[in-house]
Amino acid sequence: MLIISIVTTFIIMVYLTRYLIGLLVKTEKFNKHTNLFIGYKENSKNIFDKIDFVKNRKKIYIAVSLIIAKVLDITVGLRVKDNEEITGLDSALHEESGYRI
């Protein structure tokens, strides 16, 4: 039942989005702003308009992932303390053991 509701919601949202975007295009409000949909402008002074994000997507994904990982490492920490790792994470974090030895 859950899968049926997920698929139904997905289909409804896709067609609803297509319908709403179609209504927006029919208003002809964006006829003068063609660069909003094309994305690349040669004479632009903005650096983000000159970067081809599709061509360099792997480099950008890696850079953003490393930045997010570093921010998480600084704020929360990516590793547990050595003594918690030795005693076991179950015992150290919520004082339960997952197995008996």
RAWOCOR-V969167 format. One line per field, one symbol per residue. phi: phi as a letter, one per 20 degrees, with the letter a starting at -180 (. if undefined). psi: psi as a letter, one per 20 degrees, with the letter a starting at -180 (. if undefined). burial: b if it has 24 or more other ideal C-beta (glycine too) atoms within 12 Angstrom, else e. A space follows every 50 residues. Layout:
# RAWOCOR-V969167
phi: ???
psi: ???
burial: ???
This chain:
# RAWOCOR-V969167
phi: .fffffffffffffffffffffffffflfdfedfffefndcfefeefffe eefffdffffffffffffffffffednecefffffffoffffeclcdebd d
psi: hghghggggggghghgghghhghhhhikhjhimhihhghppgjqiphhhi pnhghkhgggggghghggggghhgghpiqrqghhhghphghhgklqqirp .
burial: eeeeeeeeeeeeeeeeeeeeeeeeeeeeeeeeeeeeeeeeeeeeeeeeee eeeeeeeeeeeeeeeeeeeeeeeeeeeeeeeeeeeeeeeeeeeeeeeeee e
